[in-house]
Each structure stands twice: as structure tokens, then as C-alpha cells.
């Protein structure tokens, strides 16, 4: 007969640490359980907002870099310090 392994399932219950003591949500008074639930929802909202902000920043970075690339691709040499365009063209021809 084959041996069957029995896995022990340990259910993790939510807890809060107060004054370095972990207290299970089941041990909290009723009002504190309600507050605990609100804290959990607020922490989840905060995590979602942080992710949204990271995505927004990535989008801003992408489009900022893209607009710079587009402008640089289309950019004609700009005269510097009073140089005229013919001086720029002669510099390019000598290269």
C-alpha cells in the first residue's frame, strides 16, 4: 500500500502589530475590526495608486523621449553665434 503524504494547511489570518505584539484580527474588539478593515482597504488603494503613478510616469517618459526624437530627426542645423547658413554648409562639405 502506498503512503499518502498529508500536507498541513496553515491558514494565515490577518493581524496587526501593536506595541510589538501581533494581534489577530479575530482578537480585536468589534470597532477595531472595522477600523482594521478600513486600513486594509486604504493600504490596497495606496498600492494601486503607486502602480498607477509608475505607469503614468513611464508614459510621460516615453512620450517626452519620442517628441524629442521627432524634433531632432526633423531639425535643420541652426546657425550659432551669428553664423550664417552658408558657413554651416561649408563646414558640412569639409567633413
Order of alpha helices (4+ residues) and beta strands (2+ residues): beta-beta-alpha-alpha
